[in-house]
Amino acid sequence: MIYSRSLPGIKVTHIGKILVDVMASRYRHLRARLLKAVFKAHAQLYEASDGRIGQWIGPMAPGLPKLLLSVTGRKSGLVRTTPLVYFEDGDSYVVVGSDGAARRDPQWWKNLQEDPRATVRVGRNKFSATARLAEGEERDRLWQIGTGILPAWAEYQTRTERLLPVVVLTPTSDP
């Protein structure tokens, strides 16, 4: 016997035994809100300590260095700050828009596509930067370096259909 009925917030489908269906999307939403709050607290601690605390700690990739990337929201016009794992390539800093293998690019990357200007904090050093997408051989080279530093990026790539953006942040002389 096959039949369906809906309960408030839960779709229950009976096919021999009960299968609970919809909770996955609610879990993803709750997880995203929780992570957003944790990342915001990390960024606030990083800033409040003038970069003394926060570069080497945080909820993602403990022990790997993090920078704070501040960009202007393309819709709100407000400055949004995100802690990200990074590695250096010459004078530039490289970050990956993995967003935990989400189906869509992270908001910070969408904002940078609209306006590539950013403010970056690495430890106690704060500077203006311009962002650009690494492509072709450069992307391949940086991807190899990055996945050697944080293998989770390679795993995230297998869990999403989008190509994870490898973003190069180049310091500028602008204040």
C-alpha positions as CSV (number, residue, x, y, z in Angstrom):
1,M,0.0,0.0,0.0
2,I,1.4,3.4,-1.0
3,Y,0.1,6.7,0.3
4,S,1.4,10.0,1.5
5,R,0.3,12.5,4.1
6,S,1.8,15.7,5.4
7,L,2.4,16.7,9.0
8,P,3.4,20.2,9.9
9,G,7.0,20.6,8.6
10,I,7.4,16.9,7.8
11,K,6.4,14.9,4.7
12,V,5.8,11.3,5.6
13,T,5.7,8.7,2.8
14,H,4.6,5.1,3.5
15,I,6.0,2.4,1.2
16,G,5.9,-0.7,3.4
17,K,7.6,1.2,6.2
18,I,7.7,4.9,7.1
19,L,10.3,7.0,5.5
20,V,10.9,10.6,6.8
21,D,11.8,12.8,3.8
22,V,12.1,16.5,4.2
23,M,14.3,16.8,7.3
24,A,17.4,17.0,5.1
25,S,16.6,20.5,3.8
26,R,15.7,21.7,7.3
27,Y,19.0,20.3,8.6
28,R,21.0,22.1,5.9
29,H,19.2,25.4,6.7
30,L,19.9,25.0,10.5
31,R,23.5,24.0,9.8
32,A,24.1,27.0,7.6
33,R,22.7,29.4,10.2
34,L,24.8,27.8,12.9
35,L,28.0,28.0,10.8
36,K,27.2,31.6,9.9
37,A,27.0,32.4,13.6
38,V,30.3,30.6,14.4
39,F,32.2,32.2,11.6
40,K,30.8,35.7,12.6
41,A,32.1,35.1,16.2
42,H,35.4,33.9,14.8
43,A,35.7,37.1,12.7
44,Q,34.8,39.3,15.7
45,L,37.4,37.7,17.9
46,Y,40.0,38.0,15.1
47,E,39.2,41.7,14.7
48,A,38.8,42.5,18.4
49,S,42.2,41.1,19.2
50,D,43.8,43.1,16.3
51,G,44.7,39.9,14.6
52,R,46.5,38.4,17.6
53,I,43.9,35.7,18.1
54,G,42.0,34.0,15.2
55,Q,44.7,33.5,12.5
56,W,45.5,30.0,13.7
57,I,42.3,29.0,15.5
58,G,38.7,28.6,14.3
59,P,36.0,26.1,13.5
60,M,37.3,25.1,10.1
61,A,40.7,23.5,9.5
62,P,42.3,23.9,13.0
63,G,46.0,24.6,12.8
64,L,45.8,26.1,9.3
65,P,46.1,29.9,8.8
66,K,43.0,32.0,8.3
67,L,42.6,35.4,6.9
68,L,39.6,37.8,7.2
69,L,38.1,38.8,3.8
70,S,35.9,41.8,3.9
71,V,33.8,42.6,0.9
72,T,30.9,44.9,0.1
73,G,27.6,43.1,-0.3
74,R,26.3,43.4,-3.9
75,K,22.7,43.9,-2.8
76,S,22.9,45.4,0.7
77,G,26.0,47.6,0.2
78,L,27.1,46.5,3.7
79,V,30.6,45.2,4.4
80,R,30.6,41.5,5.1
81,T,33.6,39.7,6.7
82,T,34.4,36.0,6.3
83,P,37.3,34.0,7.8
84,L,38.9,31.8,5.2
85,V,41.8,29.3,5.1
86,Y,44.4,30.6,2.7
87,F,47.9,30.0,1.4
88,E,50.4,32.3,-0.2
89,D,51.6,32.4,-3.8
90,G,54.3,35.0,-4.1
91,D,52.9,38.3,-2.8
92,S,49.3,37.1,-3.2
93,Y,47.0,35.2,-1.0
94,V,44.9,32.4,-2.4
95,V,41.5,31.2,-1.1
96,V,39.1,28.6,-2.3
97,G,35.3,29.1,-2.5
98,S,34.3,25.7,-1.3
99,D,31.6,26.7,1.1
100,G,31.6,23.1,2.4
101,A,30.6,21.6,-1.0
102,A,27.5,23.7,-1.2
103,R,25.6,23.7,-4.5
104,R,26.2,27.4,-5.0
105,D,29.2,29.6,-4.8
106,P,29.7,31.4,-1.5
107,Q,28.3,34.9,-1.1
108,W,31.7,36.4,-0.7
109,W,32.7,35.2,-4.1
110,K,29.5,36.5,-5.7
111,N,30.2,39.9,-4.1
112,L,33.8,39.9,-5.4
113,Q,32.5,39.1,-8.9
114,E,30.5,42.3,-8.7
115,D,33.3,44.4,-7.1
116,P,36.7,42.8,-6.9
117,R,38.0,45.2,-4.2
118,A,38.4,43.8,-0.7
119,T,40.0,44.4,2.6
120,V,42.1,41.5,3.9
121,R,43.5,40.9,7.4
122,V,46.3,38.4,7.8
123,G,47.2,38.3,11.5
124,R,47.9,41.9,12.5
125,N,48.4,43.0,8.9
126,K,45.4,44.7,7.2
127,F,45.5,45.8,3.6
128,S,43.4,46.5,0.5
129,A,43.4,43.8,-2.2
130,T,42.0,43.1,-5.6
131,A,40.5,39.6,-6.3
132,R,40.6,37.7,-9.5
133,L,39.6,34.1,-10.5
134,A,42.6,31.8,-11.2
135,E,42.0,30.0,-14.5
136,G,43.7,27.5,-16.8
137,E,47.2,26.4,-15.8
138,E,47.4,28.9,-13.0
139,R,44.3,27.4,-11.4
140,D,45.6,23.8,-11.9
141,R,48.9,24.8,-10.2
142,L,47.2,26.6,-7.3
143,W,44.6,23.8,-6.9
144,Q,47.4,21.3,-6.5
145,I,49.1,23.4,-3.8
146,G,45.8,24.1,-2.1
147,T,44.6,20.5,-1.9
148,G,48.0,19.5,-0.6
149,I,47.4,22.0,2.3
150,L,43.7,21.2,2.8
151,P,42.7,17.9,1.3
152,A,39.1,18.6,2.2
153,W,38.9,20.9,-0.8
154,A,39.4,18.0,-3.1
155,E,36.7,16.0,-1.4
156,Y,34.3,19.0,-1.5
157,Q,34.9,19.2,-5.3
158,T,33.7,15.6,-5.6
159,R,30.5,16.4,-3.7
160,T,29.4,19.3,-5.9
161,E,28.8,19.9,-9.6
162,R,30.2,23.4,-9.7
163,L,33.9,24.1,-10.1
164,L,35.2,25.5,-6.9
165,P,36.6,29.0,-7.5
166,V,40.3,29.5,-6.7
167,V,40.6,33.2,-5.9
168,V,43.8,35.2,-5.9
169,L,43.9,38.2,-3.6
170,T,46.6,40.6,-4.7
171,P,47.5,43.5,-2.3
172,T,47.1,47.0,-3.7
173,S,48.5,50.3,-2.7
174,D,45.1,51.8,-2.1
175,P,44.2,52.5,1.5
